[in-house]
Amino acid sequence: VDVEVKDRLQALVDFLGTRRVKVSDRARPDVDTAEAQRVYVALLRAATSGRLTAEEFERHLDDARRLPAEDQSYYARMVRANTMYHKDWLALNEARHHMREKWAAFFAEWDLLICPPAASAAFPHDHEGERWERTIVVDGRKVPTTDQLFWAGYPGVVYLPAAVAPCGFTPAGLPVGVQIVAPQYGDRTAVHFARLLEHEFQAFVPPPGFE
């Protein structure tokens, strides 16, 4: 996560502490984040495989067969997920449900989890090449744009509701958000907390030219 995003989330945490909110910067669900990303991308691309044409499916099937097992690039994971056996999908779904149990244990103690909605603030549009070939800059280092999927998948793969609220601006004036994750069926809790932040911490500020 880019330091400019981290700084805004830290400002929010500090603010909440002044309002006598119980906050911890160490409390987390007992979920391996790399495993969560692996399961999410595989289930996501399995779900979106239905929109492939017959020709695209055959090409992905051929690529999945010839790619070496050690290739864990986004493209390799995508084509494997697009063409996986249902047996493999069932194993991934089982892994998802184990993670759901761990999230439920976390929410037995904590009302909400706050985290970034993305690894960086808005970045320049880039439509050159394929999506998995593009990069963005995070803390001065080029990383794949597909890494941005992590923060959507972290709660999404386990069916958790989340709301995103304004959290301030980078030094360059780009808006930063905070993702508010609630327990399953806690949609209104996430939305209510976002509403409280709007009144007490940071309201939406229309960008120049916004109508």
N, C-alpha and C positions, 0 to 999 in steps of 0.2 A: 504494500500500500504506500502510495506517495506520501512523503512527510507533510505536504500541505494539507492532505486529507486527515492524517493523524492529528495534526495540530488543532484542527477544528473540532474533532471528536474529543480531544483532551480538554479543550475549552468548555465543551458541553458537560463533560464529567466533572470538571472543577465547579461549574455553575450548579450542577445538581447537588454537589456536596455542600454548597453554601445554603441550599434549601432543605437541608436535613434529610435528603433522600439517601437510603442505604445503597451505596455503590461499591462495586469491587472491580478492579482492573485485572483480577486473576481468575475470577469465576468463569468457567466455560463448560459446555457439555463435554462429556468424556468421549469425544468423537475425533478420530484421526482425520485431519483436514485433507490430507492427500487421498485417503480412501474415500472421503465424501465427494471429492472432485472426480475421482475415477468412476464411482457409481453414478454420479449425476450425469456426466458427459455420455456414458454408455446408455443410460436409460433415456436421456434426451434424444440422442441420435437414433436409437431404436424407435422412439415414438415418431420422429420426423421422417423415417425411412419410407413411410407410406406414400409420400409425395414424389418419390423417385420414379422416373420413367423406367420401362423395362430395360432400355439400353443403359441407362445410368446404373441400374441395379446390377446388371451383368458386369459392367466395368468395375464397380466397387467390389463385387464378389471376386473378380480376377485379381484386383489389387490386394484385397485382404488375404488371398491365398499366397501371393508372392512376397509380401512384406515380411521381413524377418521378425521373429518373436520379440527381439530386443528393441525394435522400433516402437517407441512410445510417444511419438509425435502426435499432435492433435489430429492430423490427417489419418494416421494409421489407426488411432482409436475410433475415429469417426467411421471409416469404412468397415471396420470390424463390427461396430455396433449396428450399422445400417444393414448388415447381412448376418447377424448372429442367429444361432439356433434358439428356439424357444426355451430349451433347457438352460441355456446360458442366461437368458432373461430372467428365468425363475430364480437363479442363484443371486443375481443382482437385486432382484426385488426382496429376497430374503435378507440380504445385507442392509437394504433400506429399512426394513422393519426392525432390525437390531439397533440401528441408529435412532429410530423413533423412540425406542425404549430409553435410550440414553438421554435424549432430549427431554423426555417426560420426567426423568429423574432430576434433571437440571431445573426444570420449571416447578418442581415440588418445593424448591427453596427460593427461587427468584421469579419475579413477576414478568420481567422482560429481559431481552438481550439487545444491546445496542452495538452496531457494527457499521462498517462502511457499506454503501450500496454498490460501490465500484472501487477499483484500485486507484483511480485518479479522477481529477476533474475532467471536464470536456476536453477532447483532443481534436486536432484538425481532421477534417473529413479526408478519407483516403479510400478510393475505390479501385486502386490499381491491383491487378492480380486477384487471386482467390483470398477469401477472408483469412484462412489459416496461414497465409503467407505474409500478412500485414503485421506491422509492429506499432506499438505506442511507447512513449517514454515514461518510465516510472522511476523517480529519483535519479534521473540522468542516465538510466540504463534502458536499452531497447528490450521489450518483452513482447511476446505474441499478443495480439488483440484478443485472442480467444481466452487468455487468462482472465479477462474481465467477466467471464461467465461464472467464476467461482462464487462471487458474493450473491448472485441470483440463485445459484444452486444450493448454497449452504443451508438455507432454510427451506427452499422450494422442493428439494428432492424428498424431504420428509413431511411434506404437506403442511408446513407451518405458515400462518399468515404473517405478512410484514407490511409496514407502511414506511414511506420515505418522507422525511420532513426537511425543511431548510436548516442548514447548520452553519451558515456564514459564507465567507468568500476567501479565495486564495489571495495572495498579495497582488496577483494580476487582475483580480476582480471577477474571477470565474466562480460560479456558485458551487458550494459543497453541500451534500446532503448527508443525513444519518438514516440508516436503516433500523427500524424498530421491529424486532421479531417477538411475537407473542406465542403462547402455547396454542396447540391445535384448538380451533373454534374460538380463539381469543381475538378475532378480527377487530371487534369493537374496542378492546383494550388498547391495541396498537394504534388505532385511529384516534382514540381519546388522548393518548399520550402525545401524539403528534399535534393535536389541537392545543394541548397545554403548552407545548414547546413554542407554538406559534404565538401564543399570548405572552409567555414569560421569557422566552429566550431569543428566538429569531423568527420573524415573520417573512413571508414571501415578499421579495423586492422585484418588481417588474424590470426586466432589462430595457436598455434604451430602445425606443421604437416599438415597444410592446403595446398592442392594442387589444 
